[in-house]
């Protein structure tokens, strides 16, 4: 089945129009897991290993080093499920 929806969405985004909100189209919504706090344990690494990290790809260097050193808590948001009707899932795109 050929769908032009991705191309239309891309064109709409380039024209400055907001993209459709998936949550607003949901028929039903429920919480799978409530929000919680999670303790981040320090990673296991060799002495001097962290100092050798020069750059990172997906986060700033200080955030990565903080995550490796651990010993702090983070707030995890609630996991929410949505029930959608009359949608197609094609290559991971609704």
N, C-alpha and C positions, 0 to 999 in steps of 0.2 A: 504494500500500500504506500503510495507516494503522498507525503504530507509537505505542504508549503509553510506550515506553522513556524518552524525554526527560522526560515528566511524572513517571514513577516515580523517575527519578534525581533530579529536582529535589525531590520529596517526601522521598526518602531523605536528601538533603543537609540539608534543613530539620529533619529528625528527628535529625540528628547522626550518621547512619551514614556511614562512609567510602564514597566513590565507587569503582567498580570500576577497577582498574589495568589499562590497556591492555597494558602490557609483560608482565604476568603471564599474559595470555591468548595471547601470541604463540606460534606453532608453531615459528618459526625467527627467529633474530636474527643480524645481522652488521654489521660496521663498514664504512660506505661511505667515510669519510674519518677518519683518525686525529686525535687532539687535536694542536694545534699552537699556536705563538705567532705573532701577527700584528702588524706595525708599523702604527700609525695615523698617517697623514700629516696635517700641518696643513691646514686648509681655506683656500681662497682667499677673502679678504674685503677690503672697503675699510677704510682706517684709521678707527678710532673706531666701527666697526659693532658689535663685540661689546659695547661699553659701553652701547649703546642697547637691548640686550635686557633687558626688565623682568621677564618671567615666561615659563615654558615649560609645555607641556601634558603631556608624557609622561615627563619626568624632572626631577629637581631642577635648578635653575639652574646650580649649580656643576658638575654632571656634564655638562651640555650645553656649557658654556664650556670645560671640560677637553677634551671631544671635538672642539670646533672648533679649539682651539689645537694638538691632536695632539701629535706627537713623543713617543710612548710605545708600549709593547707591551701587548697583551692576550692572555690565554690563551683560546683557542677550544676548546670541548669537542668530543669526537668526534661525528660524524654517524652515527647508528645507524638501521638499517632493521629493520622488524618484518614478518613474514609472519603474517597473521591468516586464520583460516578461519571460515566461517559467520557473517560480519558483513555488515551493510548500511551503505552510505554514503549518507546522505540530507541534502542541504543542508549538507555539510561536517561532519556529525555521524556518528560511528560508532555 
